[in-house]
């Protein structure tokens, strides 16, 4: 097919097409699949008909055609996203009984300013949950009436 048949493709807003597919960049769509989609659409509708359509309609048509051609890639991306969400949920430590954690500002002086979120979570886990087990033994022997059931935020 000649370039004359793809004149209608000049009207495409590829950023809009990428957004409709749920991708982050044009590089996630292989060049040969883009060309194949354009050829299929040209065969189906014809160049003259495609030139009369608005850019939004063309974007929708191209997105639907690419969705069919990229089923495998889209499923892989969804599975990766699901896996990341599950990983994220498993890394966050839920409080068993809900509640509030008390943080003493002096406890934060050892925290690195440039720490990653994972390092911060590990720090808080070590600081509050591991020490809590050690402190509970001491708290049971205390005769004072204080709330020693947990920390508060």
N, C-alpha and C positions, 0 to 999 in steps of 0.2 A: 504494500500500500504506500502511496506517496504522502508527502507532508501535506498536500492539498486536502486530503481527507481528514486531517486532524486540526484544521483551522479553528474549529469550535473549542478545542482544548485550551486555547489562549485565554478564554474567559474563566477558566477554573481557578478557584481560590484553594490552593493545596493545603493551606493552613486550616481552612474550614473542613476539608475532607479528612485531614489527619485528626482533627478534633472529634469529628463524627465517628471515626473508627476507634478512638480512645488511645491513640498512639501519641508519643511525645515528639517525634521528629520524622521527617520524610525519609530518613535513612533506615527506618524500621520497615519500610515497604520496598522490597527489591525492585530494581528498575525494570526487569523483564515482566514482573507482574503488573506494574503500572502500564507498560506498553500493551500487554495482553488485554487489560481492562479497557483501554482506549479503543483497541481494535474490535473487541466484542461489542462495545457500545455503538461504534460506528456502523458495524454490520447490522445490528438490531434496529437502530433508529434511522440511520442515514445522515449524511452530513448536512443536508438542507434542513431537516427537521431539528437537528441539534443546534444549528445556528439561530433558530427562532426561539429557543428556550432561554429563560433567564439564568444568570450565573448560579443562583441558589438552587434552581432545579437541576442544573448540570452537576453541581456539587453533590446533591443527594443521589443522583443516578450513579455517579462515579463511586461514591462511598458504598452504595449497595453492591455494585459490581465487585469492588475490591474486597468487601466483606465476604462475598462468596469465594473469591480466589484466595483469601488469607485466613480461612477458617482455622487452619492448624496454628498459625502464628498468634491469632487472637486467643485461642484456647490456651496456648502456652503462656501468654501474658496474663490471662485470668488466673491460671493455676499458680504462677509465680506470686501474683498479688495476694491470693488466698494464703499461700504458704507464709509470706511475709507478715500478714495480719495475724496468723496463728502464732508465729514466732514472737511477734510483739506482745501478744496477749500472754503467752507463756512466760515471757521474761519479766513482766510486771508482777510484782508480788501483791496479791490481794490481801487485805486485812481480813482475817477469818470472821471476826465479829463486827466488821466495819469499824467506824469510830474515828477517833482523832489521835494524832500523834503529837506529843509535846516536843518541841525542838528548842534546845537551849542554844543561843547564838555562839556560845563558847564551843559547842560541838562542831560548828561549821568552820572553825579556824584551820583545821587540818585538811579541809577539802580544797583540792586544786582548782584554781580559777578557770583553767582551760580544759577541765575534765569533760569527757564525752558523756552523753546521757547514760550509756551503759555503766561507765565508771561511777557516776553519781548514784545510780541504783544500787550498785555493789557496795558503795560506801555507806549508804543509808541502811542497807540490809545488815551489814556487819555492825554498824553503830547501834542500831536499835534492836534487832531481832536476836543477834548472837549475844549481846551484852545483857539483854533482858533475862535470858535464861540464867546467867551468872548472878544478876542482881536479885532475882526472885528468891533465891536461897537466903540472902541477907535480909530481904524484906520480911520474910516469914518470922524471923527472930526479933524484928523490931517491935517494941511495945507501943510505939506511938501510933495514933490513929490518923493515918494519911492514906490517900488514895494511891495504892501501889498496884493497880490493875493494868496500867499501861501508860503510854506517853500520849501527849495531846498536841494537836496542831489546831 
